[in-house]
Amino acid sequence: MSDAHDKHDTPGTPDSPGGQPNGAGEQLNGNGVPAPRGAAAEVIRVRKGMFGAEDGGDTSGYGGLVRTITLPGAATRPYGGWFDEVADELEGALEEQGLLPENAIEKTVVDRGELTFHIAREHLLRVAQTLRDDPALRFELCTGVSAVHFLEDKGRELHAVYHLRSITHNRLIRLEVSAPDADPHVPSLVSVYPTNDWHERETYDFFGLVFDGHPALTRIMMPDDWQGFPQRKDYPLGGIPVEYKGAQIPAPDQRRSYS
């Protein structure tokens, strides 16, 4: 067997710079940076100003800045490198279990040299167990779960994000699951990846995502009687006044804005 077959895969490593595709089939510009997202990108917001504040004047000096906030769209085959192998193995393993891949995998995204499977939340547990146990996949380690709150992504405002690593094959992928603000529930993965215990508690504490089946889902950072979830985008800015000698600076949400 040649040396090339003995090497482990290196996820997301460019094959060569200067307009050449990397290991995920993306085009890189002359500086080795992925090209802008194409027409498949999903526009969720057009942000004006530096921070997108809409309840007062912009005090940043960038009031004329306009940015389009997009989420990457579904990729098309071939994905490139080992990404196709992982996708094929996962889809085949789900079919063997009687689950149609298109019912479990909402979309597959290849963006910035990274592979992300968007999973329907009702099938998350089975997909995670398949990724861990299938010999051709062997994603033995979940490095944790975090969340993102997209207020403009109606019906799926809360996104739970998991990074899975295969120690056997030296591969790294991402799972993403969405839930609406009105029903912020996703299955717990503690039964598959026990180290997710505290990560799920922290994500619940800050974003209000309820991980069904978690052995003890309680706050981990904020006081037990804290109201609300501080890292949601609609959480009040809050703050306390800061006192100086002869002056007092109001809390951030009480300062006046300049138009």
N, C-alpha and C positions, 0 to 999 in steps of 0.2 A: 504494500500500500504506500502511496506517495505521501510526502510530507504535507501536501495540501489537504489530504483527507484526514490527517492526524490533528490538524489545527481545530480548535474550537471556534465557533462563530463569534464575531465581535459586533454586537448590535449598534447600528447607527453610525458606523465609521465610514467616512467617505473613501471610495476607492481611489479617487484622484481629484485634485482641485481643478479650477479653471474651466467651468462650464460642463464638467463631466457628471454623470449620474453617480450618486453614492450607493451604498449597499441597500437602500430602500427604494431605489428607482427614481429618486428626486433629482431634478436638475439643480446644480449649484452655480452661483455666479462666480465672477473672477476672484472674489474674496472667500470662497468656500462657504457662502451663506445661501440657504435655500431660497429659491425664487419666490415671489409673492404667491399667495394662494390664488388658485384659478377660479373659473366660473362656478365650480361646484361648492365654493365656500358659502356658508349660510350667514347672512347678515342679520344680526339681532339688535343692533343699535347704532345710531349715528351720534357720537358724543361731541359736544361743543365745549371749548375751553379745556384747560389742562386737566381738571378733575371731574368734569361733567356735572358740576353743581347746577341745579335749576331753580333753587329757592332764593336766589339773591345775586348780586353782582359778582363778577369774576375778579378776584383780587390778585390773580397770579401773573397778570400781564400777558396772558395767552388767550384772551377772550375770543380772538378770531380763529383759533385753531379748531379744525373740524377733523374728527377721526371716525372711520368706519370700524365698528367692532364686529368681527366675524368669527365663526366657528368653522373649522375645516369640514368639508363635505366628504362623502363616501369616496373611497379610492376604487379604481378599476384594476382588474387583473391585466398583466402580472404585477404584483406588488414589488417584486425584486428581492434578490438575496434569499435568505431563509424565511422571509415573511410568508411566502406562498406555502412553504412546507408546513409551517405552524398552522396556517389557516386551513389547509387541506386536512391535516391530522385532526384538528378540533372539529371540523364539520363532519368528518367521517366517524369520529368517536361518538358524536351526538346522534348521528343517524343510527348507529348500532344500538343505542339506547332507546330508539323509537321516537326521538325528538327531532323534528325538522329544524335544520340549522337556521333557516330564515325566520323561524318563530322565536329563537333564542338570541340570535345576533341581529340587532337592529341595523347596524352598519359597521363596516370595517374602515378605519381611517389610517392612512399613512401620511404623516405630516412631520416635517422637521427631522426626518430620519428615524421616526418612532412609530411603532405599531400599536394601535388602540382598537380594542373590540368594544363596541357599545352594546351592552347586554340588557335585555328586558328583565326588569327586577324580579319577576316571578321565577325566572330561570337562573338567577345568579348563583345560587348554591350548587346546582348541578354542574354548571359550566366550570365553576371554581374547582370542584372535586375532580372533574374530568381533566382539567389542566394539571392538577397536582398528581393524579394517579396514572394517567396514560403513559406507558413507557416511552412513546415517541415524543411526548411533551415534557413531562417531569418538571413542572414549575413548582418546586418544593417550598419556596419561600415567598411569602407576601411581606413586603417591607412596611406595610401599614396602609391605612386609609385616611384620606383627607376629603375635603369637600370644597365646592365652589357654588356661589349663589348668583345666578343670572336672573335678575328681576325681569328682564325683557324676554326671556325664553319661556313663553307662556305655556303652562301645562307641564313643564319639566324644569322648574326654576332651580331645584336643588340637584346637584350632581355629586355623586360619590365616586372617588377616583382611587383605584387600587394599582399598585405596582407589583408585578410578579416576576420573580427571578428564577431561572432554571440554573441550578448549580451544575447539574449533569451536563447540559448543553451550552452553558455560558450565554444565555439569552435573557433579554429583558423585554417584557410587554406591559401594556396597561389595560385594565378593564375600567369601563366607565358606566355608571348606572344613574338614571335620572328619576326624580320623583317630584310631583307638584307640591307647592307650598301647602295646599289644602289637604294633602295626604302624604306627609313626609315619612313614609315607611319603606325600608329596604331590609332584606334578610341579613341576619348576622352571619359572618363567616368564621366566627370563633371555633365552631365545630370542625372546620376544615383547616384553618390557620389559627391556632390558639394564641399566637402572639398579637393578633388583632384586638385582643381584649381591651387594653387601655386606649388604643387608637380609636376604636369605635366609641368609647366613652368620651374622649376628647372631642370627636366630631359631633357627637350628640350635644355636648356641653356648649359648643360654640356655634353650631349651625342648626340644632334642633332636629337633625335626622334621627329617627327612631329605628334602631337596629333590632328587628323582631327576632327573638330567640336568644338574645344576649343573656348570659347568666346573671348579670347584675348591672343593668344600665343606669348608672347614676352619674351626676356631675363629678368631674375630676379636677377642675381648676377653679371654677366659680363656686361661691357659696351655694348650699343646697336650696336656699330660698330665693335665689337670684331670679329676677323676672326677665324673660327674653333671652335671645341668643346673640352674643356680641359681634360675631363675624358675618351676620347677615347684612346685606346691602341696605336694608330698610331699617336697621337698628339705629336709634337716635345717637347722634355723635356724643352728647353728654359732656362730661368734664367737670372740673371744679375750679373756682376762681384761684388765681395765683397772686399772692400778695408780695409787693415790693415796698421798700421804704418810701413812704409818701405817695404810693400809687397802688392801684389794684387792677389786674388784668382779668376781664371776665372769662368765664368758661367759653370754649369754642362755639357752642351753639347759641351763645348770647352776644357774640361780637357783631358789630354792624358790618355790612358789606358796602363796598364802593362800586358804583356803576361806572 
